[in-house]
């Protein structure tokens, strides 16, 4: 397995996979690789600036490190389990995950 960079996966997707591993009789003695998409700080900062454009604490978007997307062997099994057990068609997007995280902090 080649990982060569930073990867993102939403915490709720990870929780779902833990539930699948616990409850699905077809998952046994198996390492489930949960990696939704490669990320870099350029993408994260750009997303934060889009979500909260008036927030002056968010730094300028840094130059892109432009890493090519890589396929992680084994991560397709995790997505297959999310699809079959929860009916999820895809991983939770970075933008959706960050948005929910920000909203939960703002509600405190």
Secondary structure, DSSP 8 states (H G I E B T S, - for coil): ----SEEE--HHHHHHHHHHHHH-TT--S-------EEE-HHHHHHHHHHHTTT-TTS--------------TTHHHHHHHHHHHH---S---HHHHHHHHHHHHHT-
